[in-house]
Amino acid sequence: SVIYKASLITADIIHNMHFLAFTVITITAVAATPFKDCGSKATGVQFTVKGCDAPPCIMHRGSKAVMDMEFTPSVNSTKLKTAVTAEVAGIEVPWPGLDPNGCHQLEAGCPLMAQKKTSWHLEMGVYSPHAISTVATFQLIAADGGLQVCAKVPVRVV
């Protein structure tokens, strides 16, 4: 009887833990970061900066910023270019240390298939020598030069 009750309590605890894990994953998945679209040709663009549910997104010097985008491409493309810039004194400056090969950052790699939902995962170092407030622009550019995704978000590097 004691063993039976203990096994019921254990099963209940495990069930609650699974429910809690599912809830946390679901909340994380829908916690998109507000952004300004800057010319995406893809549809259904959802943008998330890890740890940022409201801009400005805080990025710590010497750490890695993690960004994810889900989108449905408008064209097929065998090559993709990643471009991330920060506005400094009115000038767009390339984000340092970034791998420009967008195929390396796609969940399924290349080729990019039109009308097939895909995910872009980008991890980038935050190397600024000074604290700064800026607007970061994230772009994934297809082989034909078209912007598949383009998102602008205010960032504060601390």
N, C-alpha and C positions, 0 to 999 in steps of 0.2 A: 504494500500500500504506500509506504514512504517512497520507495523507488519509483512507483507509478506516478505519484504526485511530483516528484523531482523531475521526471522525464517530461511531464506536461509543462512545468514551469520553464524548463530548458527549451522546449520546442516553442513556447510562447515568446521567450526572449529572442531566440533566433529569428522567428517570424518578424518581430518588431524591428530587429536590427536590419533585416533585408528591406523592410518597408522604409526605414529611415535612410538607408543607402540609396534606394531608388528615388526617394524624394529629393535628396541632396543632388543627385546626378541630374534629375529633371530640372531643378531650379537653376543649376549651373548651366545647363544646356540652353535655357531660354533667357539668360541674363545678358542680353546683347548690349553693346556699348552704343549710345547715340552717336551718330556721325553725319557728316554732310557728304552726299554723293557728289563726286566731281567729274561725272561723265561716263559712268559704267555703261557698257553695252550689254553686259550680262543682266539677267533678271533675278529677282529673289535674293538680292544681296543682304546677308546678315553678317555683321561685323562685331567681333568681341576682342577687347584687350583684357587679358587676364588681370583680375583684381580691380577692374574699372567699370562701374555701372553708371557713372555720371562724370562727364568731362569737367575740368581737365583731368586727364589720366596722369597719375603720379608714377614717374619712372625714377628709380634710384640709380645714381651713378655707380658704375662698377658691377651692376647686376645685368640680368637678361630680361628684356621685355618680350612677352609672348602674345601673339596676335593670331586670331583665327577668322577666316571668312568662309561662308558657305554661299554658293552662287550657282546659277544655271547659265553656262556659257552661250554666247550667241553664234559662235563660229567654231569650226574644228581648227586646231593649231598643233603643230608638231614641236614648236618651240615657244617658250614663254620667258619674258624678262620681268624680273622683280625690280621695282624702283621705289625707294622710300626717301623722302626728303623732309627737311625741317626748315621752316622759314626763320631766317636770322637776319635782322635789320632789313627786312623787305626783300631778301634774296633767298631763293630756294637752294639749299645746300644738301648734297647727297649724304645720307646716313652712312657713317663710316663702318667698314668691316662687314658689309652685307654681301651675301652670295647672290649675284644677279640672275642666276639660272632658276627661274620660277618652277621648272619641272622638278627640281629637287625638293620643293616645298609642297607640291600637290600630294594629297593623300594617295591617289592612284598613279601618280607620275604622269608623264606625257605618253601619248597625245591627249590633248584636251578635246573632248567630244561635245559638239553642239547639242544643246537641249538635255544634257545629262548632268544632273546636279553633282557638284564636286566640292571638295574642301581644300582650302589653302591654309597651311600652318607655318607661321614664321616666328623664329626666335632670333632676336637681335641684341647685341651688346649695347649697353648705354655707356658711351665713352666720353661724354661731355666733361671738360675740365671744370666747368662752372655750372652753378644752378642757373636754369633758364626756363622761361615760359615761351612756348612756341606753338605752331600748328604743324603737325606731322601729316604728310600725305603718303598713303599706301597705294601703290599701283601694280597691277599685273597686266602686262602688255603682250598681246598675241603676236605671232610672226608677221601678220599683215599690218602691224602698227596700231591696231585698234585697242583701246582700253577695255579689257574685259571687266576689271573692277578698279574703282578709284574711290578712296574714302579719305576724308580729312577729319582730323580730330585734334582738339586742343590738348597739349601735353605740358606737364610741368616736370622738369628734370631737377631733382633735389639731391 
